[in-house]
Amino acid sequence: MTEAEISVKDLLNVEKEFLQLAMPSHSHSSEEVLGTNCCSNHCVLYTRRLDILLARLHYWNFYKNLGKEFKRDARYIFLSTLKRVGEDNLRMISVNQEFSTCPTLFARTFGISLNVLMNSFGDVSLSHYRNREWYAKSVSTIAEALKTLSSQVQFNSLNQIMVSPATSSQLPMKGARTIPVSEIRRKMDVQIRQRKNDSLVRCSVCFGLRTIMAKATTEEERKEAKRKLDLHFEYISQQKVIIQTMCLQSRDDRFDLSVFLIDGMSNRHTKLPNLGDRPKFVTDSIRVIVCLTTVQVAISQGPYEFTNFDYPSIQSVFSHDSSYVLSLFLDGLSKLKSIPSVITVILDSAPNNKSYVMLGGMGAILARISAIRKIFLLYPSTGHTHMSVDGHFGSLSKSLGSRDLLDPQDFVNFLESCPSVAEVNVAPTIYDFVPVQQHMVKVPNLFSNSQICVSKGDGGKVYWSAASSLHSSILFKTESNEDAFPLFKEDFNPTTFSATIRKPEIEPIVKKIDGLFKNSGNLYSEAQKHNFSTFVETYGKKAFRHSITDLNRKLSKLTQPSHPSQVQDPHITVLQYLEKNKYPTGKVPKTPLV
């Protein structure tokens, strides 16, 4: 096979065989080589993929013509055919092929380390390299790497294998050998995810049971802990099935249900200015934090399965308490074209999401909006709350890494340019729901449960019921007064509740912004400074009664009969789905008797 008659397909096939000749930790495809940086002269920018493929064809033909030489010996025989061109820049050229490149890119092209390449110029005798363990069989190296890896892996909330930061880039091997995690992933088909920092929060149950298994002194004790861990994973799996089923129903117009997911993004990636090459004088302490909260609705938006409404705000301008979350939920509710009778809100277990203000606010909203009959609050297990809204934040974080953002308007423009963001609201009306809790019937330990249902009975009275976990049907089986309890006191009518508007707290953040301007020199123009002031001072001023009126004017998602049957309740479908998949469901739920 000569270069004159070879096709691109043949070159790619040759490359696959070439990668078996390369050093295990340096066997990168030509596409991967072109995606790296090599030197200050950026030789890779002047190199075509065809150049790399032809160079590897040259090496492959060279190896085939050697006969019975070992791969390691063939490597150094090939290196002995090279000569140095230039005294300072160490640019090299093969005597058989006019292919010029820097040493780093050259080493990557031929699948060897730069160390081996440079040492070959000191002594080209094969006996010298036979005594040095530059190469070991891939079977032994990968086996050693897997042994090291097996003792250091962790698991995230999706039960996926994670590698800690200490082993994310390379795994220590015997002697001086190292092997990247990507090599394990490619050759062994193991889906290992690499972590860049030590921010993984694991489930306490998973951690505790694995610790018991590791420290168990008897086989019976270890098996018991393993059995409990398997049961825990079954519950987590069922929890995800419930949430996914509800999201599917929410997207289907035949189901009278809408699913909301509300969460806040980590502020590690949302500090202004956000610069790829941040100067030293812009320290992290003077940067202004932008808080981003997303209200995600399980409604299809083009190719996306969820519709994301983003709410950015400067940190400390509004307290991100229960009232803030309720206000954004109310604003997200206004984005719906029609109002369903059942709403499911999925939240994490943060204190602002599990409070009497949150529960009472949901009860007040339920009482004021005629179309809604039930609101379910679901709290997935701590450590297993990685949801679709977190995936949205992940894509935003990745995009932010390559963007230069100076002021809040730049941040808003960035969000609006993201195809997964349906709408950005910089001035939602924030209401104060705190007064509602004084009218509630408070129950100890209520918020230790993973499910809370707020339902509306005859006469407009609001009731609550709860379940300890998402796989339990206690949430649904409200057959008697003992299962559904009044949410508010007898002398309070929730339909009369009206939340007042909160104003932003400007003074503390103004000092922070002034400090940023003072320490950043001429980085900001007057227009950009004005953008900060406008962003802080602007807030929503829509009266609570007007928001409720607009929601009551919307059409219902489905026309409800006077006595809805059990089949029309979407949560019945969830239980039927679980039964089909052999999960326990408990009693069939019935309409509350209040």
C-alpha positions in Angstrom: 0.0 0.0 0.0 1.7 3.2 -1.2 0.8 6.8 -0.3 -0.1 7.5 -3.9 -3.0 5.0 -4.0 -4.2 5.1 -0.4 -7.7 6.5 0.4 -8.8 8.5 3.5 -10.7 5.5 4.7 -7.5 3.4 4.5 -5.6 6.0 6.4 -8.1 5.9 9.2 -7.9 2.1 9.3 -4.1 2.3 9.4 -4.4 4.8 12.3 -6.4 2.3 14.4 -3.6 -0.2 14.0 -1.0 2.5 14.6 -2.6 3.3 18.0 -1.8 -0.3 19.1 1.9 0.5 18.4 2.0 3.7 20.4 2.8 4.1 24.0 -0.4 3.4 26.0 -0.6 6.8 27.7 0.2 8.6 24.4 -2.0 6.8 21.9 -4.2 9.8 20.8 -6.2 9.9 17.6 -5.2 12.5 15.0 -8.4 14.4 15.8 -7.4 14.6 19.5 -3.9 15.7 18.6 -5.2 18.6 16.5 -7.3 19.7 19.5 -4.3 20.3 21.7 -1.7 23.1 22.1 1.9 22.2 21.3 4.3 25.2 21.7 4.5 29.0 21.6 4.7 28.8 17.8 1.4 27.0 17.6 2.7 24.4 15.1 -0.6 22.5 15.4 -2.4 25.4 13.6 -0.3 24.8 10.5 -0.7 21.0 10.6 -3.5 19.2 8.7 -5.1 16.0 9.9 -3.9 14.5 6.6 -0.3 15.3 7.6 -0.7 13.3 10.8 -2.4 10.4 9.1 0.4 10.2 6.4 3.1 10.4 9.1 1.5 7.5 10.9 1.2 5.5 7.7 4.9 6.1 7.2 5.6 4.7 10.7 3.2 1.8 10.2 4.9 0.8 6.9 8.3 1.2 8.6 7.2 -1.2 11.4 5.8 -3.8 9.0 9.1 -3.9 7.1 11.2 -4.6 10.2 10.0 -8.1 10.5 9.9 -9.6 14.0 11.1 -6.6 16.0 9.2 -5.8 19.2 7.1 -2.6 19.3 9.5 -1.0 21.7 12.6 -1.8 19.6 10.8 -0.7 16.5 10.1 2.6 18.1 13.7 3.4 18.8 15.0 2.1 15.5 12.5 4.6 14.0 13.8 7.4 16.3 17.4 6.7 15.1 16.4 7.7 11.6 15.6 11.2 12.7 18.0 14.1 12.6 17.9 17.5 14.3 17.5 20.7 12.2 18.5 23.9 14.0 20.5 24.3 17.2 18.0 26.2 19.3 14.4 25.5 18.3 14.9 21.7 18.1 12.7 21.4 15.0 13.0 17.9 13.5 12.3 16.3 10.2 12.1 12.7 9.1 14.7 11.7 6.5 12.1 9.8 4.6 9.3 12.3 4.6 9.2 16.1 4.5 7.1 16.5 7.6 8.3 19.3 9.9 7.0 20.0 13.3 8.1 20.9 16.9 9.2 18.2 19.3 5.9 18.2 21.3 3.7 17.8 18.3 6.1 15.3 16.8 5.9 13.1 19.9 2.1 13.2 19.9 2.0 12.4 16.2 4.0 9.2 16.6 2.5 8.2 19.9 5.6 8.6 22.2 6.4 10.7 25.1 8.5 13.9 24.7 10.9 12.4 27.3 11.6 9.3 25.2 12.0 11.4 22.1 14.6 13.8 23.6 16.5 10.9 25.2 16.8 9.2 21.9 19.2 11.9 20.7 21.5 11.2 23.6 22.0 7.5 22.9 20.4 5.7 19.9 21.6 2.3 20.8 18.9 -0.3 21.4 20.7 -1.9 24.3 20.4 1.4 26.2 16.6 1.4 25.9 16.2 -2.3 26.5 17.5 -1.7 30.1 15.0 1.1 30.8 11.4 0.3 31.3 10.0 3.0 29.0 7.3 0.6 27.7 5.2 -2.1 29.4 2.5 -4.2 27.9 -0.9 -2.5 28.0 -2.4 -5.5 29.8 -0.2 -5.1 32.8 -0.4 -1.3 32.9 -4.1 -1.1 32.6 -4.5 -3.9 35.2 -2.3 -1.9 37.6 -4.3 1.2 36.9 -7.6 -0.5 37.5 -6.3 -1.8 40.8 -5.4 1.7 41.9 -8.7 3.1 40.5 -10.9 0.6 42.3 -9.8 1.8 45.7 -10.4 5.5 44.9 -13.6 5.8 43.0 -16.7 7.6 44.3 -20.3 7.8 43.2 -22.4 10.8 42.4 -26.1 11.3 42.9 -26.8 9.3 39.7 -24.7 6.4 41.0 -22.1 7.0 38.3 -18.4 6.3 38.9 -16.5 9.5 39.7 -12.7 9.9 40.1 -11.5 12.3 42.8 -9.3 15.3 41.8 -6.1 13.6 43.0 -6.5 10.9 40.3 -8.5 12.8 37.7 -5.5 13.6 35.4 -3.2 10.6 35.9 -3.0 7.4 38.0 0.3 6.7 39.7 1.9 3.5 38.5 4.9 1.5 39.5 8.1 3.4 38.8 7.8 6.5 36.7 4.9 5.2 34.5 1.6 7.1 34.5 -1.6 6.4 32.6 -4.5 8.8 32.1 -8.0 8.0 33.2 -9.1 8.6 29.6 -7.0 5.5 28.6 -9.0 3.3 31.0 -12.3 4.8 29.7 -11.3 4.1 26.0 -9.8 0.7 26.2 -11.9 -0.9 28.9 -15.2 0.8 28.0 -15.7 2.0 31.6 -17.8 5.1 32.0 -15.7 7.1 34.5 -16.4 10.7 35.0 -13.5 13.0 36.0 -14.0 15.7 38.6 -12.1 19.0 38.4 -12.6 20.0 42.1 -13.6 18.4 45.4 -17.2 19.7 45.4 -19.1 16.3 45.3 -21.7 16.0 48.0 -22.6 12.4 48.5 -25.6 10.8 50.1 -25.2 10.1 53.8 -26.9 6.7 53.5 -24.6 5.7 50.6 -21.5 6.9 52.5 -22.6 5.2 55.8 -23.5 1.9 54.3 -20.3 1.7 52.2 -18.3 2.6 55.4 -20.0 -0.2 57.3 -19.2 -2.6 54.4 -15.5 -1.6 54.4 -15.2 -1.9 58.2 -17.3 -5.0 58.6 -15.5 -7.7 60.7 -17.8 -10.5 59.6 -19.2 -11.6 56.3 -22.8 -11.5 57.7 -22.4 -7.9 58.7 -21.0 -6.9 55.3 -23.8 -8.7 53.5 -26.4 -7.0 55.6 -25.0 -3.6 54.8 -24.9 -4.6 51.1 -28.5 -5.6 51.2 -29.5 -2.3 52.8 -27.5 -0.5 50.1 -29.3 -2.4 47.3 -32.6 -1.5 48.9 -31.5 2.2 49.0 -30.6 2.1 45.3 -34.0 0.5 44.5 -35.7 3.4 46.3 -33.6 6.0 44.5 -34.4 4.3 41.2 -38.1 4.4 42.0 -37.8 8.0 43.0 -36.4 8.9 39.6 -39.1 6.8 37.9 -41.8 8.8 39.7 -40.3 12.2 38.7 -39.6 11.1 35.1 -43.2 9.8 34.7 -44.7 13.0 36.0 -42.5 15.0 33.6 -43.8 12.9 30.7 -47.3 13.5 31.8 -46.7 17.2 32.1 -45.7 17.4 28.5 -48.8 15.5 27.4 -51.9 17.6 26.8 -54.1 14.7 27.8 -52.9 14.9 31.5 -54.1 17.6 33.8 -50.7 18.1 35.4 -47.7 20.5 35.3 -44.3 19.8 36.9 -42.1 22.7 38.1 -38.4 22.3 39.2 -36.9 25.3 41.1 -33.3 25.6 42.1 -30.4 28.1 42.3 -27.1 27.9 40.5 -23.8 27.8 42.4 -22.4 31.3 42.4 -18.9 30.0 41.8 -19.5 30.6 38.0 -21.6 33.8 38.3 -19.3 36.5 39.5 -18.7 39.8 37.7 -16.5 40.5 36.0 -16.2 37.0 34.4 -13.0 37.1 32.4 -11.2 34.2 30.7 -7.9 36.0 31.4 -8.7 37.7 34.6 -6.0 40.3 35.6 -4.4 40.0 39.0 -5.9 43.3 40.3 -9.4 41.9 39.9 -9.3 39.7 42.9 -12.1 37.3 43.8 -13.0 39.3 46.9 -14.0 42.4 44.9 -16.1 40.6 42.3 -19.9 41.0 42.5 -21.9 37.8 42.8 -24.9 37.4 40.5 -27.5 34.8 41.8 -29.3 32.8 39.2 -32.5 31.0 40.0 -34.2 28.9 37.4 -37.9 27.9 37.3 -38.0 24.9 35.0 -41.3 23.6 33.6 -41.7 20.2 32.1 -43.0 21.5 28.8 -41.2 20.9 25.5 -39.5 23.9 24.0 -38.3 23.0 20.5 -35.8 20.2 20.8 -35.6 20.6 24.6 -37.8 18.6 27.0 -37.9 21.5 29.5 -38.7 25.2 29.4 -36.3 27.3 31.5 -37.2 30.7 32.9 -34.1 32.3 34.4 -34.1 35.0 37.1 -30.7 36.7 37.7 -30.2 39.1 40.6 -27.3 40.7 42.5 -26.6 38.8 45.7 -28.2 40.3 48.9 -30.5 42.7 47.0 -33.3 40.2 47.8 -33.2 37.6 50.5 -33.5 34.2 48.8 -35.9 32.9 51.4 -39.2 31.0 51.0 -41.0 34.2 49.9 -38.5 34.6 47.0 -39.0 31.0 45.8 -42.8 31.4 46.1 -42.7 34.6 44.1 -40.7 33.0 41.3 -43.0 30.0 41.3 -46.0 32.4 40.9 -44.2 34.2 38.0 -43.4 30.9 36.4 -47.1 29.9 36.8 -48.0 33.0 34.8 -45.9 31.7 31.8 -48.3 28.7 31.3 -50.8 29.0 28.5 -53.4 27.1 30.6 -53.6 26.2 34.3 -53.8 22.5 35.4 -55.7 21.2 38.3 -52.6 19.4 39.7 -49.2 21.0 40.1 -46.0 19.2 41.2 -43.1 21.3 42.5 -39.8 19.5 42.9 -37.3 21.2 45.3 -34.2 20.3 47.2 -34.2 20.1 51.0 -32.7 23.5 51.6 -34.3 25.3 54.7 -36.0 27.9 52.5 -37.8 25.1 50.7 -38.9 23.3 53.8 -40.6 25.9 55.9 -44.1 26.9 57.1 -43.8 30.1 54.9 -43.3 27.8 51.9 -46.2 25.5 52.8 -48.5 28.4 53.8 -47.7 30.4 50.7 -48.5 27.4 48.5 -51.8 27.0 50.4 -52.7 30.6 49.9 -51.9 30.4 46.1 -54.0 27.2 45.9 -56.9 28.9 47.6 -56.7 32.0 45.4 -56.5 30.2 42.0 -59.7 28.5 41.2 -58.4 26.0 38.6 -55.8 24.4 40.9 -57.0 21.5 43.2 -53.7 20.1 44.4 -50.1 21.1 44.8 -47.5 18.4 45.5 -44.2 19.4 47.0 -41.6 16.7 46.4 -38.1 16.6 48.0 -35.8 14.0 46.5 -33.3 12.3 48.9 -30.4 14.5 49.8 -27.4 13.5 47.8 -29.6 12.2 44.9 -31.1 15.6 43.9 -29.2 15.9 40.6 -32.1 16.8 38.3 -32.6 18.3 34.9 -32.3 21.8 36.2 -28.8 21.0 37.4 -28.0 19.8 33.9 -29.2 23.3 32.7 -26.8 24.9 35.1 -24.0 22.6 33.9 -24.4 23.7 30.3 -24.5 27.4 31.4 -21.3 26.9 33.5 -19.5 25.4 30.6 -20.5 28.2 28.3 -19.5 30.9 30.9 -15.9 29.6 30.9 -15.4 31.0 27.4 -17.2 34.3 27.8 -16.1 37.7 29.0 -18.8 39.4 31.0 -18.3 42.7 32.7 -21.7 44.0 33.9 -25.1 42.5 34.6 -26.4 43.4 31.2 -23.6 41.3 29.7 -24.8 38.4 31.9 -28.4 38.9 30.8 -27.3 39.0 27.1 -25.4 35.8 27.6 -28.5 34.0 29.1 -30.7 35.3 26.3 -28.3 33.9 23.7 -28.5 30.4 25.2 -30.9 28.3 23.2 -32.1 26.4 26.3 -33.3 29.6 28.0 -36.9 30.5 27.1 -37.0 33.8 28.9 -34.9 36.0 31.3 -36.7 38.1 33.8 -34.5 40.6 35.6 -37.4 42.3 37.5 -39.9 39.8 38.9 -42.2 41.0 41.6 -41.1 39.6 44.9 -43.9 39.2 47.5 -43.7 38.8 51.2 -45.5 35.6 52.3 -44.1 35.6 55.9 -47.3 36.8 57.5 -49.2 33.7 56.3 -47.5 31.5 58.8 -49.2 33.1 61.8 -52.5 31.7 60.5 -51.2 28.1 60.1 -51.8 25.0 62.2 -48.1 24.1 62.8 -47.3 20.4 63.1 -43.9 19.2 64.5 -41.6 17.1 62.3 -43.8 17.8 59.2 -40.8 18.8 57.1 -38.9 15.6 57.8 -41.1 14.1 55.1 -40.2 13.8 51.4 -43.7 14.5 50.1 -46.3 17.0 51.1 -49.6 17.5 49.4 -51.7 20.7 49.7 -55.2 20.1 48.5 -58.4 22.1 48.3 -61.6 20.6 49.6 -65.2 21.7 49.5 -65.9 25.2 50.6 -62.3 26.3 49.7 -60.7 24.9 52.8 -57.1 23.8 52.4 -55.7 20.6 53.7 -52.3 18.9 53.9 -51.1 15.3 53.9 -47.6 13.9 53.9 -45.5 10.8 53.2 -42.1 9.9 54.5 -40.6 8.9 51.1 -41.4 9.3 47.4 -42.1 5.6 46.9 -44.8 5.5 49.6 -48.4 6.0 48.7 -49.3 7.6 52.1 -49.2 10.9 50.2 -52.1 9.8 48.0 -54.3 7.7 50.4 -56.3 10.4 52.0 -59.5 8.4 52.5 -60.5 9.9 55.8 -60.2 13.0 58.0 -57.3 11.3 59.8 -55.2 11.4 56.7 -55.9 15.0 55.6 -55.5 17.8 58.1 -56.4 21.5 58.0 -53.6 23.7 56.9 -54.9 27.0 58.4 -56.7 27.9 61.6 -60.5 28.0 61.6 -60.7 31.8 61.9 -58.6 32.4 58.8 -59.8 32.5 55.2 -56.9 32.0 52.8 -58.8 33.5 49.9 -58.5 36.9 51.6 -54.7 36.7 52.0 -52.8 39.3 49.9 -49.0 39.4 50.0 -47.2 42.8 49.9 -44.4 43.7 47.5 -40.8 43.6 48.7 -38.4 46.4 47.8 -34.7 45.7 47.1 -32.1 46.3 49.7 -29.7 48.5 47.8 -27.3 50.1 50.4 -25.2 47.0 51.2 -24.5 46.1 47.6 -23.9 49.6 46.5 -20.7 49.7 48.6 -19.6 46.4 47.1 -20.1 47.7 43.6 -18.3 51.0 44.4 -15.4 48.9 45.7 -15.3 47.0 42.4 -15.1 50.2 40.4 -12.4 51.6 42.7 -10.1 48.6 42.4 -10.6 47.8 38.8 -9.1 51.0 37.3 -10.4 51.8 33.9 -12.0 48.4 33.3 -15.5 49.8 33.4 -17.0 52.5 31.2 -19.6 54.9 32.5 -22.3 53.0 30.6 -21.3 49.8 32.2 -21.3 51.4 35.7 -24.8 52.6 34.9 -25.9 49.1 34.0 -25.0 48.0 37.6 -27.1 50.8 39.1 -30.1 50.1 36.8 -29.9 46.3 37.5 -29.9 46.8 41.3 -32.7 49.5 41.5 -35.2 47.9 39.1 -37.8 45.6 40.6 -41.3 44.3 39.9 -44.3 46.2 41.2 -47.2 44.1 40.1 -49.8 43.9 42.9 -50.5 40.4 44.2 -54.2 40.7 43.5 -53.5 41.5 39.8 -51.2 38.5 39.5 -54.0 36.2 40.9 -56.6 37.8 38.7 -54.5 37.2 35.6 -54.0 33.6 36.5 -57.7 33.1 37.1 -58.4 34.4 33.6 -56.3 31.7 32.0 -58.1 28.6 30.6 -57.9 25.3 32.4 -55.6 22.7 30.9 -58.5 20.2 30.8 -62.2 20.6 31.4 -62.9 19.1 34.8 -66.1 17.3 35.6 -68.0 18.1 38.8 -66.7 14.8 40.3 -63.4 13.8 38.8 -62.8 10.1 38.7 -59.7 8.4 39.9 -58.6 7.5 36.4 -58.3 11.2 35.6 -55.8 11.8 38.4 -52.3 11.7 36.9 -50.8 10.3 40.1 -52.9 7.2 39.6 -51.1 6.7 36.4 -47.8 7.0 38.3 -48.8 4.1 40.6 -50.0 2.0 37.7 -46.7 2.6 36.0 -44.8 1.5 39.1 -47.0 -1.6 39.4 -46.1 -2.4 35.8 -42.4 -2.1 36.6 -42.9 -4.3 39.8 -42.5 -1.5 42.4 -44.6 -1.5 45.6 -47.4 1.2 45.5 -49.6 0.6 48.5 -53.3 1.5 48.5 -55.0 3.0 45.6 -55.6 6.7 46.4 -59.0 8.1 46.9 -60.4 11.7 46.9 -60.1 13.2 50.4 -63.2 13.1 52.6 -63.2 16.4 54.4 
